[in-house]
Amino acid sequence: MDLSVYYQKLRQIEAGLLGQDVVVLSKATPDGGRPGVLTEVPRSIAAKLLLEGSADVAAAEAASSLRKQVAEAKRVADLRAAANRLQVTVVAEEHVKRPAAESDD
């Protein structure tokens, strides 16, 4: 294959993709690629996958659904991380130092 033609097609496909990131739907490939897996990738990688025939651009509903799932998973992970950072110290009342009583002068 002529590399100049390959990269020209790659640039054309990349120019036709909207947004910074593109959700692609994988296809079955002879080297073991699993069909039907949604993945959000940068535009340049999406163009390469499309050109090589190992993926298609996902439908808008599927892309929206994937992005919602990813956002929810991140929210849950952030909550778990915040819960792990929370530190609580329990001190018995007899161990608490009380301020000295003010003297009457």
Order of alpha helices (4+ residues) and beta strands (2+ residues): alpha-beta-beta-alpha-beta-alpha
